[in-house]
Amino acid sequence: MNGSEDDRPQADSAAPDNRLQGPLAGYRVLELGSLIAGPFCGQLLGDFGAEVIKIEDPEHGDPMRQWGSRSEGGISLTWPIIARNKRSITCNLREARGQELVRALVAEADVLVENFRPGTLERWNLGYDTLSQINPRIVMVRVTGYGQDGPYSTRAGFGSIGEAMGGIRYTTGNSDRPPARTGISLGDSLTGMFAAFGAVMALLSRERSGRGQVVDSAIYEAVLAMMEAVIPEWTIAGSRRERTGSVLPGVAPSNVYPTADGAEILIAANRDTIFNRLCDVMERDEIAADARYHSHQARGQNSEELDKLIGEWTAGRQSAELLEALHEAGIPAGRIYTAADMLGDAHFKARGAIVRLLHDQLGEFPMQNVVPHLSGTPGGIRSLGPALGEHNDSVYGGLLGLGTAEREALHAAGII
């Protein structure tokens, strides 16, 4: 939701605010994926109003229910976020009766999201050729490490491997150390974003054609799509991007600098006009006039010396005072934020960047809000991640019309 932090929707509200329906209200999504890449796609679709029915293994559910950081009571702190706005049902996809249930749900759905290895759903008679005969309008979003075809398609693929092959790992970290990760599951999340984008594009296309299609989102390709000009830089210029830590080669000043109170401030003053304003704030006009720093190219060539000068200046100042002076002068600058900084920031609060919902065991649960902001049909968070199989009765009973006795028999047989 796009209000302030004081606007706190309650999880699983019986009558959600109509403002929280979003532009995808009326679309039904079946999510067969697990972990991050596929479910993040489902999260994004749910954030903007789609009804997302998450189909989980009856015995264990999605591993994200247990993985990652936990509360003192052992409750996952990731699950309420990645499964927000979703309904949970259980279904054993390895059993013929479970596969029948999925096919029945597909007849009532618009999108199916899955992240099994290519060929898995086909072995279960749940491939696109089969499902599109049941529902020609179905959009099938397939999230994998390497895509649906090609010589690597059947390999096991995790986000970390996609990050390595897509190029981001090689360029991340310091030059004197092995490649580093970014601290989040970047490859998985990028793939989920492209998958959600593809789903919406396929739904728009369906408005014209009347038919669904397959969206093929591969982790390594999602990472590769973000790699700017590394390919032509190598093939045309013979230049290979290397790990450069916190600096951008040839661009200065654009680095992290210390302050007297221990904060770290990023200053990006690489344009000539902005650099001149920085020198004014520093009261060091002679630096601006120095031939080593008077142009963009010169600063890039002498970035280490320039960073040392700026770092000596920032180290003698308190971060709040320093940032106020930089912002007043129109110089892009900001503190390196942790979660604590985000929670206390007035701008985050004004834009509702962090929203709080009520968790039935943890109490008030803060998390990042929906982005981007839409002025007319904003997305929103209607509920936190559900309990395993919480919506079996409402989906199997209400949507498919299965009676109580049949649902109980399915449960006894380990199907749901």
C-alpha positions in Angstrom: 0.0 0.0 0.0 1.2 3.5 -0.7 0.2 5.3 2.5 2.4 6.1 5.5 3.6 3.6 8.1 0.6 4.5 10.2 -1.7 2.9 7.6 -1.4 -0.7 8.8 -3.5 -3.3 7.1 -4.4 -6.3 9.1 -3.4 -9.7 7.8 -6.1 -11.9 6.3 -8.8 -9.2 6.7 -12.2 -10.5 5.8 -13.0 -7.4 3.8 -9.8 -5.9 2.3 -9.9 -2.2 1.3 -10.8 -1.9 -2.3 -7.8 0.4 -2.8 -5.7 -2.8 -2.3 -7.1 -4.8 -5.2 -4.6 -3.6 -7.7 -4.5 -3.7 -11.5 -4.3 -7.5 -11.6 -7.4 -8.1 -9.6 -9.5 -10.7 -11.2 -6.6 -12.8 -12.5 -5.9 -16.1 -10.8 -2.4 -17.5 -10.6 -1.3 -21.0 -9.6 2.1 -21.1 -8.1 3.8 -24.4 -8.3 7.3 -23.1 -7.6 9.4 -23.2 -4.4 12.3 -21.3 -2.8 12.8 -17.8 -4.3 12.8 -17.4 -8.1 9.3 -18.7 -8.9 7.7 -17.6 -5.7 9.1 -14.1 -6.1 7.3 -13.9 -9.4 4.1 -14.9 -7.6 4.7 -12.4 -4.9 5.0 -9.6 -7.4 1.8 -10.6 -9.2 0.0 -10.9 -5.8 1.3 -7.5 -4.8 -0.7 -6.0 -7.6 -3.9 -7.8 -6.9 -3.8 -11.2 -8.6 -5.3 -14.1 -6.6 -2.2 -16.3 -6.1 -2.9 -19.9 -5.0 0.3 -21.5 -3.9 0.4 -25.3 -4.4 2.7 -27.0 -1.9 3.9 -30.5 -1.0 1.5 -31.8 1.7 4.3 -33.2 3.9 7.0 -30.4 3.9 5.6 -27.4 2.0 7.9 -24.9 0.5 11.5 -25.0 2.0 11.3 -21.2 2.5 9.0 -22.0 5.4 12.2 -23.2 7.2 15.1 -21.6 5.4 16.7 -18.2 6.2 16.7 -16.2 9.4 14.2 -17.1 12.1 12.7 -15.5 15.2 13.7 -16.8 18.6 10.7 -19.1 18.4 12.0 -20.6 15.1 9.5 -18.8 12.8 10.8 -17.9 9.4 11.2 -14.2 8.8 11.3 -14.7 5.0 8.1 -16.7 4.6 5.7 -13.9 5.6 7.2 -11.7 2.9 7.7 -14.1 -0.1 4.3 -15.7 0.5 2.4 -12.5 1.2 -0.9 -12.1 -0.6 -1.0 -15.9 -1.3 -3.4 -18.7 -0.5 -1.8 -22.1 0.4 -3.2 -25.4 -0.7 -1.4 -28.8 -0.6 -1.2 -31.3 -3.4 1.0 -34.2 -4.1 2.0 -33.6 -7.7 3.7 -37.0 -8.0 0.4 -38.8 -7.7 -2.1 -39.1 -10.5 -5.0 -37.8 -8.4 -2.9 -34.8 -7.4 -2.2 -34.1 -11.1 -5.9 -34.3 -11.8 -6.5 -31.7 -9.2 -4.0 -29.3 -10.8 -5.5 -29.8 -14.2 -8.9 -29.0 -12.7 -7.5 -25.8 -11.2 -5.8 -24.8 -14.5 -9.3 -24.7 -16.1 -10.1 -21.9 -13.6 -6.8 -20.1 -13.8 -5.0 -17.4 -15.9 -1.4 -18.0 -15.1 0.7 -21.0 -13.8 4.1 -20.3 -12.4 6.5 -23.2 -12.0 10.3 -23.7 -11.4 10.9 -27.4 -11.8 13.6 -28.7 -14.1 12.4 -28.8 -17.8 10.5 -32.0 -18.5 9.3 -32.6 -14.9 5.8 -31.3 -15.5 5.6 -33.1 -18.8 6.3 -36.4 -17.0 3.4 -35.5 -14.7 1.1 -34.7 -17.7 1.1 -31.1 -16.6 3.1 -29.7 -19.6 2.0 -26.7 -21.6 0.7 -28.8 -24.5 -1.6 -30.7 -22.1 -2.7 -27.7 -20.0 -3.3 -25.4 -23.0 -5.8 -28.0 -24.3 -7.7 -27.7 -21.0 -7.4 -23.9 -21.0 -6.1 -22.3 -24.2 -5.9 -19.0 -22.4 -3.5 -20.2 -19.7 -0.1 -18.4 -19.5 2.6 -20.8 -18.3 5.6 -19.1 -16.6 8.6 -21.4 -16.5 11.5 -20.4 -14.2 14.7 -22.4 -14.5 18.4 -22.0 -14.2 19.2 -22.4 -17.9 15.8 -22.1 -19.8 13.6 -24.7 -21.4 16.0 -25.7 -24.2 19.7 -25.8 -25.0 22.4 -28.2 -23.9 22.3 -27.1 -20.3 18.5 -27.1 -19.8 18.3 -30.3 -17.8 21.1 -29.3 -15.3 20.2 -28.4 -11.8 20.2 -24.6 -11.6 20.4 -22.4 -8.5 20.6 -18.6 -8.4 24.3 -18.6 -7.4 25.2 -20.6 -10.5 23.1 -18.2 -12.7 24.9 -15.3 -11.1 28.3 -16.9 -11.9 27.4 -17.7 -15.6 25.5 -14.4 -16.1 28.6 -12.4 -15.2 27.7 -10.6 -12.0 29.8 -12.7 -9.7 33.0 -12.1 -11.7 32.5 -8.3 -11.4 31.5 -8.2 -7.7 34.0 -7.7 -4.9 37.6 -6.6 -4.6 40.3 -7.4 -7.2 42.6 -9.1 -4.7 39.9 -11.5 -3.5 37.7 -14.2 -5.1 34.3 -13.1 -6.6 31.7 -12.2 -4.0 28.0 -12.4 -3.7 25.8 -9.3 -3.2 24.4 -10.3 0.2 20.9 -11.2 -1.3 19.7 -13.8 -3.7 20.0 -11.4 -6.6 19.9 -13.9 -9.4 16.7 -15.5 -8.1 15.0 -12.2 -7.6 15.9 -10.8 -11.0 14.6 -14.0 -12.6 11.3 -13.6 -10.7 11.0 -10.0 -11.8 11.5 -10.9 -15.4 9.1 -13.8 -15.1 6.4 -11.5 -13.6 7.0 -8.9 -16.4 6.7 -11.7 -18.9 3.5 -12.9 -17.4 1.9 -9.5 -17.6 3.1 -9.1 -21.2 1.6 -12.5 -22.1 -1.7 -11.5 -20.5 -1.7 -8.3 -22.5 -1.0 -10.3 -25.7 -3.9 -12.7 -24.7 -6.3 -9.7 -24.8 -5.6 -9.5 -28.6 -5.0 -13.2 -29.5 -7.3 -14.9 -27.0 -4.6 -17.5 -26.3 -2.0 -17.9 -23.7 1.7 -18.8 -24.2 4.9 -19.9 -22.4 7.1 -17.4 -20.6 10.6 -18.9 -20.4 12.7 -17.1 -17.7 16.2 -18.4 -17.1 18.3 -17.3 -14.2 21.6 -16.8 -16.1 19.8 -14.8 -18.8 18.1 -12.6 -16.2 21.5 -11.8 -14.8 23.0 -11.3 -18.2 20.3 -8.8 -19.1 21.7 -6.5 -16.4 25.3 -6.7 -17.5 25.4 -3.5 -19.5 28.0 -3.5 -22.2 30.3 -6.2 -21.0 29.9 -8.2 -24.2 30.8 -5.5 -26.8 33.4 -4.1 -24.4 35.2 -7.5 -24.8 34.5 -8.2 -28.4 35.0 -4.8 -29.8 37.3 -3.0 -27.4 39.1 -6.0 -26.0 38.4 -4.8 -22.5 37.2 -7.0 -19.7 35.5 -5.6 -16.6 37.2 -6.6 -13.4 36.3 -6.4 -9.7 36.8 -2.9 -8.5 35.3 -3.0 -5.0 33.5 0.2 -4.1 34.7 2.3 -7.0 33.6 2.7 -10.6 36.7 2.7 -12.8 37.2 6.0 -14.6 34.5 7.8 -12.6 35.5 9.9 -9.7 34.7 10.9 -7.1 32.2 8.2 -6.6 33.0 6.2 -3.5 32.3 5.6 0.1 34.0 7.9 2.6 34.4 7.8 6.4 33.0 10.4 8.9 34.0 11.4 12.4 31.1 9.5 14.0 31.8 6.2 12.2 29.1 6.5 9.5 30.0 5.7 5.9 28.8 8.2 3.3 28.7 7.6 -0.4 29.4 10.8 -2.5 28.8 10.8 -6.3 30.2 14.0 -7.6 31.8 12.9 -10.9 30.2 15.4 -13.2 32.2 18.6 -13.7 29.5 20.9 -12.3 28.9 18.8 -9.3 32.6 18.3 -8.6 33.0 22.1 -8.6 30.2 22.4 -6.0 31.9 19.7 -3.9 35.1 21.7 -3.9 33.2 24.8 -2.9 31.7 22.9 0.1 35.1 21.6 1.0 36.5 25.1 0.6 39.2 23.7 -1.6 38.9 25.7 -4.9 42.5 24.7 -5.7 41.5 21.1 -6.1 39.0 22.1 -8.8 41.7 24.1 -10.6 44.2 21.3 -10.4 45.0 19.8 -13.8 44.7 16.3 -12.2 41.1 16.9 -11.3 39.7 19.5 -13.6 38.0 17.2 -16.1 36.0 13.9 -15.9 38.8 12.0 -17.6 41.5 13.5 -15.4 39.6 12.6 -12.2 39.1 9.1 -13.4 42.9 8.7 -14.0 43.7 10.1 -10.5 40.8 8.7 -8.5 43.0 7.2 -5.7 44.6 10.6 -4.9 41.3 12.3 -5.1 39.5 9.8 -2.9 42.2 10.3 -0.3 41.7 14.1 -0.3 38.0 13.8 0.1 38.2 11.0 2.7 40.5 13.2 4.9 38.0 16.0 4.7 34.9 13.8 5.5 36.7 12.0 8.3 36.8 15.3 10.3 33.0 15.9 10.1 29.9 14.5 11.7 27.7 12.6 9.2 24.5 14.6 9.7 26.2 17.9 9.3 28.2 16.6 6.3 25.1 15.3 4.5 23.2 18.5 5.2 25.9 20.6 3.5 26.2 18.2 0.6 22.5 18.1 -0.1 22.2 21.9 0.3 24.8 22.2 -2.5 23.0 19.8 -4.7 25.6 17.0 -4.5 24.3 13.4 -4.6 25.2 11.8 -1.3 23.8 9.3 1.2 24.6 7.2 4.2 25.2 3.5 3.7 22.0 2.2 5.2 21.3 -0.8 7.4 17.8 -1.9 8.3 17.9 0.3 11.4 18.6 3.4 9.3 15.7 2.5 6.9 13.3 2.1 9.8 14.2 5.6 11.2 14.3 7.5 8.0 11.7 10.2 7.4 11.6 9.8 3.7 11.0 6.0 4.0 8.2 6.8 6.4 6.6 9.6 4.2 6.5 7.3 1.2 5.3 4.2 3.1 8.4 2.3 1.9 8.0 0.0 5.0 4.6 -1.3 5.9 3.6 -3.2 9.1 1.1 -6.0 9.2 0.0 -8.1 12.2 1.5 -11.6 12.3 -0.5 -14.1 14.4 2.7 -15.2 16.3 5.2 -12.4 15.9 2.9 -9.5 16.4 3.7 -6.4 14.3 5.7 -7.5 11.3 7.5 -4.8 9.2 8.5 -5.4 5.6 9.2 -3.6 2.4 6.2 -2.3 0.6 5.0 -2.8 -2.9 6.8 -1.1 -5.8 6.4 0.7 -8.1 3.7 3.1 -7.0 0.7 3.4 -9.3 -1.4 6.5 -8.9 -4.8 5.0 -10.0 -4.6 1.3 -9.2 -1.9 0.8 -6.6 -0.8 -2.6 -5.4 -0.9 -3.5 -1.7 -0.3 -6.2 0.9 -3.5 -7.9 2.0 -2.0 -10.8 4.0 1.2 -12.4 5.3 2.4 -15.8 4.2 -0.2 -18.5 5.1 0.0 -21.7 7.0 0.6 -24.9 5.0 -2.7 -25.9 3.4 -4.6 -23.1 5.1 -6.9 -22.7 2.1 -7.5 -26.3 1.1 -11.2 -26.1 2.1 -11.9 -22.8 0.4 -10.1 -23.7 -2.8 -10.9 -27.4 -3.2 -14.3 -26.9 -1.7 -15.3 -23.5 -2.9 -13.5 -23.3 -6.3 -13.6 -27.0 -7.4 -16.7 -28.0 -5.5 -15.2 -31.0 -3.7 -17.3 -32.1 -0.8 -16.1 -32.6 2.8 -15.9 -36.4 2.5 -13.9 -36.2 -0.7 -11.5 -33.7 0.8 -11.0 -35.9 3.8 -10.4 -38.9 1.6 -7.8 -37.0 -0.3 -6.1 -35.9 2.9 -6.1 -39.5 4.2 -4.5 -40.7 1.0 -1.7 -38.1 1.3 -2.9 -36.3 -1.9 -3.6 -33.0 -0.1 
